[in-house]
Amino acid sequence: MQVRRNAGLSEGLNAASEIDARILLQLTAVRRCAFVEGITPEAALPQTIRHLARRLSVTDRIVVDAELGLGLLQGNGPPGVDLAMHYGAVLSKRRISLAQHWRTLHEAFGAQDVPAAPSARAVRGGRYEVPAFEALAKLLTSLSDPYDGAPNAIVIIGDAVIDHVLEVEHFPQPGTSMWGEDSGSRPGGKGLNRAVALARLQLDARLLAAIGDDGEGREILDYLTREKVDTSLIKVEPSKRTPVTTVVAPADGDYSSIAIKKGRTRLTVSDLDLAPTRHAITGAAAVVLTFEQTDKVIEKVLEIVGAIKDSSAGPGSPRVIVNVSPPRPLTPYMREHMSAIDYLVGSSDDLAKLRLDLPGDAVAEALVNDGVGTVCQIDRSQCTFHRRGLDAIDVDRFGTAVSNVAGAASAFSSALTSRLVKKARPADAGDFVWATAAMATLIQRASGRHPVESVPDGIPSAQRIDAMVGLMPQSPDPE
């Protein structure tokens, strides 16, 4: 009801003294529209409401259309309706036009049964206005996308952090100290890395993460906007700080990282219970989940997607790709929902830490028996794929001795997700080879380079992956 004012709805609504639309501009559906159309939230607000108004019942639609001056009939006005008055600047006159042309307007929108026409005064009462605007408000606050569907949308659930990189000659021995070099900071996090990688593979990536309303959070949002990642699902929490990670990169060995999350913002189960978030997850072509979240959040995601799969015939439910990094033992509740996972991705060490009650080499088979569709065991630039009732499949044509390259798992899971969404079918042997080639390409590029260069910058393009597979000549790295 907030936007039902004399002047109606316009792109300059938020600047008008009669309406404070700041809350409306933060709605997920409005931010999603701004991302898709490449416009500001202020310009996206009326577009979002126009899109959603078309989903209302005919009576609710003509009431909202006239009272907000949406112009749904512009260019195709029914005979006898003066659209200049119907969409004019005075609300009382728009109500008069609505009442006078009640039947004509219903028929123009294809109504078969037309309720009795009210007077202009009666339009203002609770019988028509209140239900119409309540129905519109429900759509605005419950949907994550004002459009009829986004067939290639991928929801990535993981962290968005700021990485602080420290370079050292080697790790200091206990009780000693040494000089190091601060290599600066950059946006990172397993969720963010995968979202950027998928966007660079020309997919509609929607990151679901939590950041603070601070300098680090704004840096992350600016970066994601430049990378064409949809940020409409990101929680910005004013009272908390953005998580950070310290990456220690010794010259004589593999890097390590220390995540700092205590007292900082995180996703919670209540965030997943929000209607727009559930709408985004249930309507996605694929859901990519990392193990950066708490046990409760991981359990909730698996519960949500598991319910979709239980109630769906299959093709209409999202593909679920789970990256078990950083690893932790599966809880009993997670194990109950293993059938929600189509593809589980992790190294041999990662997989072994999921089931401490089993020998490491038995975990993959146990996960498949618990219901996981495919377990993708990735080590260096080779992969082994485990499926129920089938022998393990090895892809090792891209062998390399390099290990612990930042972004290798991101490259693999992003490439696999890309194939799943673009082909709209389960992965076959060629898809697994392509995903492995993506990881091998990143590892190859890492030779002779800094071991902790920006992960998204190292993600190969589809053309370079094709080149690694052998579909086209290898082209030089761009400068």
C-alpha positions in Angstrom: 0.0 0.0 0.0 3.0 2.2 0.4 3.2 3.1 -3.3 -0.5 3.8 -3.7 -0.2 7.6 -3.9 -1.7 10.4 -5.9 1.0 10.5 -8.6 1.2 6.8 -9.1 4.4 4.9 -9.8 7.4 6.3 -11.7 11.2 5.9 -12.0 11.6 9.0 -9.8 9.4 7.5 -7.0 12.1 7.2 -4.4 13.0 10.9 -4.7 9.4 12.1 -4.3 8.6 13.6 -0.9 5.3 11.7 -0.6 6.9 8.2 -0.7 10.0 6.7 0.9 10.8 3.7 -1.3 14.1 2.8 0.3 12.7 -0.4 1.8 11.2 -1.4 -1.6 14.5 -0.9 -3.3 16.1 -3.5 -1.1 13.6 -6.2 -2.0 15.2 -9.3 -3.7 12.9 -9.1 -6.7 13.7 -5.5 -7.3 17.5 -6.0 -7.0 17.2 -9.1 -9.3 15.4 -7.0 -11.9 18.1 -4.3 -11.7 20.8 -7.0 -12.3 19.0 -8.6 -15.2 18.1 -5.3 -16.9 21.4 -3.6 -16.1 19.6 -0.6 -14.5 19.5 1.1 -11.1 17.2 -0.3 -8.3 15.2 3.0 -8.7 14.5 2.3 -12.3 13.9 -1.4 -11.6 11.2 -0.8 -9.0 8.4 0.2 -11.4 9.5 -2.5 -13.9 9.4 -5.2 -11.2 5.9 -4.1 -10.1 4.7 -4.1 -13.7 6.0 -7.7 -14.2 4.4 -8.9 -11.0 1.1 -7.2 -11.6 0.7 -9.3 -14.7 0.6 -12.4 -12.4 -2.3 -11.1 -10.4 -5.9 -12.1 -10.9 -7.7 -9.9 -13.5 -9.6 -7.9 -11.0 -6.5 -7.3 -8.8 -4.5 -6.5 -11.9 -6.8 -3.8 -13.2 -7.1 -2.2 -9.8 -3.3 -2.1 -9.3 -2.7 -1.0 -12.9 -5.0 2.0 -12.6 -4.2 3.1 -9.1 -0.4 2.9 -9.6 -0.6 4.1 -13.2 1.4 1.1 -14.4 0.4 1.5 -18.1 -0.2 -2.2 -18.8 -2.7 -1.2 -21.5 -0.5 1.5 -23.1 -0.3 0.9 -26.9 -3.3 -1.5 -26.8 -6.0 0.5 -25.1 -9.6 -0.9 -25.2 -12.2 1.2 -27.1 -13.8 3.9 -25.1 -11.1 4.2 -22.4 -9.2 7.5 -22.2 -5.8 6.2 -21.3 -4.6 9.8 -20.6 -7.1 10.0 -17.8 -6.8 6.3 -16.8 -3.1 6.7 -16.2 -3.1 10.4 -15.3 -1.5 12.1 -12.4 -4.6 12.3 -10.2 -5.5 9.2 -8.3 -9.2 10.2 -7.8 -9.6 10.4 -11.6 -7.9 7.1 -12.1 -10.4 5.6 -9.7 -13.3 7.1 -11.6 -12.0 5.7 -14.9 -11.6 2.3 -13.3 -15.2 2.2 -12.1 -16.6 3.6 -15.4 -14.8 1.0 -17.5 -14.9 -1.9 -15.1 -16.3 -4.5 -17.6 -14.3 -3.2 -20.6 -11.0 -3.4 -18.6 -11.8 -6.9 -17.4 -12.5 -8.1 -20.9 -9.3 -6.4 -22.2 -7.3 -8.7 -19.9 -9.3 -11.7 -20.9 -11.6 -12.2 -17.9 -14.5 -14.6 -18.4 -16.4 -13.7 -15.3 -16.7 -10.0 -14.4 -17.7 -9.0 -10.9 -20.3 -6.3 -10.4 -18.9 -2.8 -11.1 -18.3 -0.8 -8.0 -18.6 3.0 -7.7 -15.4 5.1 -7.6 -15.9 5.5 -3.8 -16.4 1.7 -3.4 -13.1 1.0 -5.3 -11.3 2.8 -2.5 -12.8 0.5 0.1 -11.6 -2.8 1.4 -13.4 -5.0 -1.1 -11.1 -4.3 -4.0 -8.1 -2.1 -3.1 -6.9 -3.9 0.0 -7.0 -7.4 -1.5 -5.3 -6.2 -4.7 -2.4 -4.5 -2.9 -2.1 -7.3 -0.4 -1.7 -9.8 -3.3 0.9 -7.5 -5.0 2.8 -7.2 -1.7 2.9 -10.9 -1.2 4.5 -11.3 -4.7 7.0 -8.5 -4.0 8.1 -10.1 -0.7 8.0 -13.8 -1.6 9.6 -14.0 -5.0 13.3 -13.7 -5.8 12.7 -13.0 -9.5 10.0 -11.0 -11.1 10.2 -12.9 -14.4 8.5 -16.0 -15.4 11.6 -18.1 -15.0 15.4 -18.1 -15.4 16.2 -21.5 -16.9 20.0 -21.0 -16.5 20.1 -19.5 -13.0 22.5 -21.1 -10.6 22.4 -20.4 -6.9 25.8 -20.7 -5.2 25.7 -21.0 -1.4 29.1 -20.2 0.2 31.3 -17.6 1.6 32.3 -14.2 0.3 35.3 -12.9 2.2 38.4 -10.7 1.8 41.6 -12.6 1.5 44.7 -11.0 3.1 47.8 -12.6 1.5 51.1 -12.9 3.3 54.3 -14.2 1.5 57.1 -15.8 3.5 60.2 -17.8 2.6 59.0 -20.8 4.6 56.8 -21.5 7.6 58.6 -20.4 10.8 59.6 -23.1 13.2 57.9 -23.0 16.7 59.5 -20.3 18.9 61.0 -18.4 15.9 60.0 -15.4 13.9 60.8 -14.2 10.4 60.2 -11.5 7.9 57.2 -11.6 5.5 55.6 -9.5 2.8 52.1 -8.3 2.7 50.8 -9.0 -0.8 47.6 -7.0 -0.3 44.0 -8.1 -0.2 41.3 -9.2 -2.7 37.8 -10.7 -2.7 37.7 -14.4 -2.2 35.8 -17.3 -0.6 34.8 -20.6 -2.1 31.3 -19.4 -2.8 32.5 -16.2 -4.4 35.1 -18.0 -6.5 32.6 -20.4 -7.9 30.1 -17.6 -8.6 32.6 -15.6 -10.6 33.9 -18.7 -12.4 30.3 -19.5 -13.5 29.6 -16.0 -14.6 32.8 -16.0 -16.7 31.5 -19.2 -18.3 28.4 -17.2 -19.4 26.0 -18.5 -16.8 23.5 -16.6 -14.6 25.2 -16.9 -11.2 23.4 -15.9 -8.1 25.5 -15.8 -4.9 23.9 -16.5 -1.6 26.3 -15.3 1.1 26.5 -12.9 4.1 28.7 -9.8 4.3 28.9 -6.8 6.7 28.0 -3.3 5.8 31.6 -2.2 6.0 34.5 -1.4 3.6 35.2 -5.1 3.0 31.6 -5.8 2.2 31.3 -2.9 -0.2 34.5 -4.0 -1.9 33.0 -7.5 -2.4 29.7 -6.1 -3.9 31.6 -3.8 -6.3 33.8 -6.7 -7.4 30.8 -9.0 -8.0 29.0 -6.3 -9.9 32.0 -5.9 -12.2 32.1 -9.7 -12.7 28.4 -9.8 -13.6 27.4 -11.9 -10.6 23.8 -11.4 -9.3 24.1 -10.0 -5.7 20.4 -9.8 -5.0 20.5 -12.8 -2.6 23.4 -11.5 -0.5 22.7 -10.6 3.1 24.2 -7.3 4.1 24.2 -7.1 7.9 24.8 -3.6 9.4 25.8 -4.8 12.9 28.4 -7.3 11.8 31.8 -7.3 10.0 32.6 -9.1 6.8 34.6 -12.4 7.2 38.2 -12.3 6.3 40.9 -15.0 5.5 44.6 -14.8 6.0 46.5 -16.7 3.3 50.1 -17.7 4.1 52.1 -18.4 1.0 55.6 -19.8 1.6 58.0 -19.8 -1.3 59.1 -23.4 -0.6 55.7 -25.1 -0.2 51.9 -25.1 -0.5 49.8 -22.3 0.8 47.6 -22.4 3.9 44.8 -20.2 5.0 43.2 -19.1 8.3 39.5 -18.1 8.2 38.4 -15.5 10.7 34.6 -15.7 11.2 34.1 -15.3 15.0 31.9 -12.3 15.7 31.4 -11.7 12.0 28.3 -12.1 9.8 27.3 -15.6 8.6 24.3 -17.2 6.9 21.8 -18.7 9.3 18.9 -21.2 9.0 16.5 -18.2 9.3 18.1 -16.7 6.2 17.2 -19.9 4.3 13.6 -19.7 5.6 13.0 -16.3 3.9 10.5 -16.7 1.1 12.7 -15.1 -1.7 15.6 -17.3 -0.8 13.6 -20.5 -0.9 12.1 -19.3 -4.2 15.5 -18.8 -5.7 16.8 -22.2 -4.5 13.7 -24.2 -5.6 13.6 -22.4 -9.0 17.3 -22.7 -9.9 18.6 -24.9 -12.6 21.4 -25.9 -10.2 22.4 -25.3 -6.6 26.1 -25.3 -5.7 26.9 -25.7 -2.0 30.2 -25.4 -0.3 31.1 -26.7 3.2 32.0 -23.2 4.4 28.7 -22.9 6.1 27.6 -24.2 9.6 26.3 -27.7 10.0 22.8 -26.4 10.5 22.9 -24.3 7.2 24.2 -27.3 5.2 21.5 -29.5 6.7 18.8 -27.0 5.9 19.9 -26.6 2.2 19.9 -30.4 1.8 16.5 -30.6 3.4 15.1 -27.9 1.0 16.5 -29.4 -2.2 15.6 -32.9 -0.9 12.0 -31.9 -0.5 12.0 -30.6 -4.1 13.4 -33.8 -5.5 10.9 -35.9 -3.5 8.0 -33.9 -4.9 9.2 -33.5 -8.4 9.4 -35.9 -11.4 13.1 -35.0 -11.7 13.7 -32.7 -14.6 12.1 -29.8 -12.9 14.3 -30.0 -9.8 17.7 -28.3 -9.5 20.9 -30.3 -10.0 22.8 -30.2 -6.6 26.6 -30.0 -6.6 28.2 -30.1 -3.1 31.8 -29.2 -2.6 33.0 -30.7 0.7 35.6 -28.1 1.4 36.6 -27.3 4.0 35.7 -30.9 5.1 34.1 -31.9 8.3 32.4 -35.2 9.5 28.9 -35.6 8.2 26.2 -35.2 10.8 23.5 -37.9 11.1 21.0 -35.5 9.6 23.2 -34.8 6.6 23.6 -38.5 6.0 19.8 -38.8 5.9 19.7 -36.3 3.0 22.5 -37.7 0.9 20.0 -38.5 -1.9 19.5 -34.8 -2.4 23.1 -34.5 -3.8 23.6 -35.2 -7.5 27.3 -34.6 -7.5 29.7 -34.5 -4.5 33.1 -33.1 -5.2 36.2 -33.4 -3.0 39.8 -34.6 -2.8 40.7 -38.0 -1.3 41.6 -36.2 2.0 38.4 -34.3 2.0 36.3 -37.4 1.4 38.1 -39.3 4.2 37.2 -36.6 6.7 33.5 -37.0 6.0 33.3 -40.5 7.5 36.0 -41.0 10.2 34.4 -44.4 11.0 35.5 -45.8 7.7 38.9 -46.3 5.9 39.6 -43.5 3.6 39.4 -45.6 0.4 35.9 -46.9 1.4 34.2 -43.5 1.9 33.3 -42.8 -1.8 31.4 -46.1 -2.1 29.7 -45.5 1.2 28.5 -42.1 0.1 27.1 -43.5 -3.1 25.3 -46.2 -1.1 23.8 -43.5 1.1 22.2 -41.9 -2.0 24.7 -39.5 -3.6 24.3 -39.6 -7.3 28.0 -39.3 -8.3 31.1 -38.8 -6.1 33.8 -36.9 -7.9 37.2 -37.6 -6.2 39.7 -35.1 -7.5 43.4 -35.2 -6.8 46.0 -33.1 -8.7 44.6 -33.0 -12.2 43.0 -36.4 -12.3 39.6 -37.5 -11.1 37.8 -40.7 -10.2 34.0 -40.9 -10.5 32.0 -43.2 -8.4 28.4 -44.2 -9.2 26.2 -46.9 -7.7 26.4 -50.2 -9.4 29.2 -49.2 -11.7 33.0 -49.5 -11.6 34.9 -46.3 -10.8 35.8 -44.3 -13.8 39.3 -42.7 -13.9 40.1 -39.6 -15.9 43.9 -39.1 -15.8 44.9 -38.0 -19.3 45.9 -34.5 -17.9 48.4 -35.9 -15.3 50.6 -33.5 -13.4 52.6 -33.6 -10.2 51.4 -30.2 -9.0 49.2 -30.3 -6.0 47.3 -27.9 -3.7 46.7 -25.3 -6.4 44.2 -22.6 -5.3 41.1 -22.8 -7.3 41.5 -26.3 -8.8 38.3 -27.5 -7.2 36.5 -24.3 -8.2 37.5 -24.9 -11.8 36.3 -28.5 -11.7 32.9 -27.9 -10.1 32.2 -24.7 -12.1 33.0 -26.5 -15.4 30.8 -29.5 -14.4 27.9 -27.2 -13.3 28.2 -25.3 -16.6 27.8 -28.5 -18.6 24.9 -29.7 -16.5 23.0 -26.5 -16.9 23.7 -25.8 -20.6 22.9 -29.4 -21.6 20.0 -29.9 -19.2 20.8 -33.5 -18.6 22.9 -35.7 -16.2 26.6 -35.6 -16.8 28.2 -38.2 -19.2 31.8 -39.3 -19.7 32.5 -36.3 -21.9 31.3 -33.9 -19.3 33.6 -35.4 -16.7 36.5 -35.1 -19.1 35.7 -31.5 -19.7 35.5 -30.7 -16.0 38.8 -32.4 -15.4 40.3 -30.5 -18.3 39.2 -27.2 -16.7 41.1 -28.2 -13.5 44.1 -29.3 -15.4 44.2 -26.1 -17.4 44.2 -24.0 -14.2 46.9 -26.2 -12.7 49.0 -25.9 -15.9 48.7 -22.1 -15.8 49.8 -22.1 -12.1 53.2 -23.6 -13.0 55.7 -20.8 -12.6 53.1 -18.4 -11.3 52.3 -17.2 -7.8 50.5 -20.1 -6.0 47.8 -17.8 -4.6 47.0 -15.6 -7.5 43.3 -14.6 -7.7 41.4 -17.8 -8.1 38.7 -16.4 -10.4 41.4 -14.9 -12.7 42.9 -18.4 -13.1 39.6 -20.0 -14.1 39.9 -21.0 -17.8 37.4 -20.0 -20.4 35.3 -22.5 -22.3 37.6 -22.1 -25.3 40.7 -22.9 -23.3 39.0 -25.9 -21.8 38.1 -27.1 -25.3 41.8 -26.6 -26.3 43.0 -28.7 -23.4 40.6 -31.5 -24.3 41.9 -31.2 -27.9 38.9 -29.8 -29.7 40.8 -26.8 -31.0 44.4 -25.6 -31.2 45.9 -24.3 -28.0 46.0 -20.5 -27.9 48.4 -18.4 -25.8 47.4 -17.0 -22.4 46.1 -13.5 -22.7 48.4 -10.9 -21.2 
